[in-house]
Every structure is written in structure tokens, then in C-alpha cells.
């Protein structure tokens, strides 16, 4: 993920901002749940460097999804950003999810096609939207949230377009919106109104924690559902301290009434380091938040000469 990427993160202040005041209106409407739904995974399953680590040493590329669904309970489905899935893809994805032993179940979280969000900026996109929505809804119980990533050129002046588009989506489709234009965040009155309107539409927000755009770490919720894209930096020490800070914040949010969390952990670069970082997240969530998430099994690397 290139958005917000910096050549060096040594001088970045990764401290999480305080909660937005609007969150309190969310907490006032809910009661804490004893067992919140937590889905945690990465943005890819097709990584050959996972073979011998989280996939068996003899795993074939065609079976990577099968093995991924045994280790994690969600995936940030970025392939749909480039094309809507075919019926054959949907059936394969459902089959793999149905056989997954993870708790509570495996869910796919597709990104809206860029033909809708970027090329057409949500205008005259009815047919493409219908194709995408029908496809992902056919995932049935294996569909988690979807996320609509708006381009950096989509500013607050285009809110009426976004509002109309969201109103025309099915009520039973979970949708989280990812904003990138700086003006959404730099003008508090605009952001407050955006939160109020999204909440009224029963649509969620994406929080993106990335080094080079700290404004998108807005710490705002419009419902008791969190959608987080956490972008690490290929094993930099701050990857883990940042994760710990998030887990502590989540402990507070769960106590306040957060019902559901989708946590997409990007390792940075080719995502080679994502499995170990996700394992750290899971361990911390279980220890600090009292959850019982399945920890991914990572096979130790064999160092040449280590047996002698």
C-alpha cells in the first residue's frame, strides 16, 4: 500500500489521537457486549513467502486461499478494486470459507471497484454498482463489510454525490467509507457534519493508520463497528508499539460498547512481515481485551547450520 508511505518513519509521531467527541453519541446508544465480533487478517493471501511459514512447505499457489482461511478469519479483498468477482470466484471463495475452522466464521471484505470510486467518482455508475453488489451479496454469510475508498481528489464539496450513492445501496450491505482528501479532516465543522450524516445513513468509517498521513487516523466512529486499516513498515520496531497502543484503545472501546471490529493488518512492502505482526495483535487482544481469538501458527525458520 503506497498511500502515506514514507522513505523513513524514524521521526514520525505515531501517538494515537484522542477519540473524536462524536464517539460518545455512539456509546450512548449501545451496551457493551460480552463477546464482541473481531475479525483480523491481512490484505493478501497470494504471497509465496508464506510457504513454509503459515502455509505448508509444499503448498501450491492454487491452494494458498485454502491455507489462508485456516489461519485468519478475514481478508481485505483488494482484487475487487480492479474487477467485480465472477460467479466462479464467488463459489470458490464460499467453498473455502465454509470449510474454514476459524471462529466465528471466515468473512471476505471486498473493496468497491475503482471504476466506481475513482474513474466515475460515483457518478453514472449504476450498472457497475449493481454488478458488484449482487456479486458480493452472493457471498451470503461469508460477506463481512465492504469498503468504499474515495480518491484523494474527492473532497467535501462532493458530499451530495456520496450521500446519493450511499442511499441507493442496499440496507443489508455493510459499507465503510475511506476518506483521503485532506479537507475532510482539516475543517472540524465539515467532519462533524460528515459523521452525523454517515451515522444517519447507517454507514461506517474506515480508519487508516499510516505513517505519512496522520490526519486519516481520525479516531471517529459512526456506529459500534470499527474498520481499521493498519499499515506497518516491514518490521520497524514501531509496528509493534503501535499495535499495543491500538489494543489498549480497543479495550476502552469494547468497554464502551464496540460490537464489532474488522482489523486489516498490512505488513508494508510485500506484506512478508504481516503474519508475525498479526500474531502479535492476536496475542495482545487476547491478553488485554479478554478475547479468545485463534492465534496463527507460524513455522520457525530453519537457519542453515543451526543443527550443528
WOGI-V930273 format. One line per field, one symbol per residue. psi: psi as a letter, one per 30 degrees, with the letter a starting at -180 (. if undefined). Layout:
BEGIN
psi=???
END
This chain:
BEGIN
psi=jfkgklfkgfgkjgkkllkkffeefeefflkkkeilkkkkaaflfijfffkfdfllfgklefgeeeeeffelglkjifffffkkkleeeeeeeeeeeefkglkflkkkikkkkffeeeefhgkhgeeeeeeeeeeefffbfgkbllkjjklffjlffgeeeeeeeefflkfgjkkkkjkfkffeffjeeeeeeeeeeeeffhkllkkjjlegifffifhkkflhkkjkjjjahhgkefeeeeeeeeeeeeeeeeefgkekkjjjjkflbggegeeeeeeeeeeeeeeefglhkkkkjkkkkjkkffg.
END
